Amino acid sequence: MPLKLQIQPAGVVPPKLSRILPQKGDVSPPPAWIKKFEPTVTQNPMTIRRYPFHGGTNFGFAVGSNLGSTFQPIITSYDFDAPLNEAGDPTSKYYAIRKAIGKFFPLPPGPVPQPSPKMQLPAIVMKKVMSLWDFMSMSDYSVFSPYPLSFEDLSHPYGFVLYKTTVSFRTPDPVVLTVKGIADRAHVYVNKVLQGVLSREQRVESIPVQVLKGQDIEILVENQGRVAFGAIHDRKGIIQNVTLGSKTLVNWTMIPVPLDFDSVQKINVWKSKNLTADSTSVPAIYSGEFNIPNDSQIFDSFLKVDGWHKGVAFLNNFNLGKYWPIVGPQLTLYAPSTLFRKSSASNHITLLELQNAPCGDSGTCTVQFVDSPILNGPTPE
């Protein structure tokens, strides 16, 4: 019986793999099963699967999540240490597999595939354009409800929603804010001052806050990716009542955060109007511009966000995906060559930074497109 080769394309992430585990780049030697390939197939007919054969990218908000003993958001890269990496380049695993298969089957004619060239650009200066509250004030869409509504109820399946209410009673100091079943991560603010973070992944559903009667509580909720396997019923947002001490908070205004192509494109128009922005450094939108000369070739590249904490990156209004370098292991975002522009058309890089912008007193900071991915950075111990 002849040997059968079956290549299984990338699909749903296996349940055992979490946001931290799958993405380590092409840093390991060819898989151990290559060494067992020859003696095995000479003795027993078999079918071979390699999952996945080609890595990929969860552009935009397409990233999923796993649900094992706890909720596990998955990172933007789907490189997965595959034989063909995120950029479609052959890796050491590809060549090892090709060599092994060549001992049993004729290989395709023509040259052996080689990695494509990559592009590195100078550092790009980023400046704050507006706070997230400035950005949302330009949207005329909000929903009022006595009790919080889910992302699904708001017809806003991905990204972020801001939940806002005003405290109508005198509170203890401090008082515990509780959001049972938060899905998935939330930054809690009192009058725009960060109080703490709620996390489905870390099972943090309550935090102490200091709030006075008449002050606003705002909860910025992030959808970190829908569970991608099993019996899926994964509603997002605030899906139960919110309590402050022993009292239930009511009368909520919900503002979906528009981060589609057209909405991000408007940022470049608004920033030219010299808007009076509030002093909030995060969450905020930062922007930078750069040019690529006409006589330069454009290749794939990787956006490196050193010093930034957590957010979403856009290249020419296209959502490259989420970054979270302080947690890792992914430290760069893949940027295909087709997203860049040449010469007179300026390129725009836009970040929605949620937690910390490394700008210091100067008010400016940088990002850079580099020619190599970093997918095996440090992770929490």
Disulfide bonds with the S-S distance in Angstrom:
Cys359-Cys365 2.03
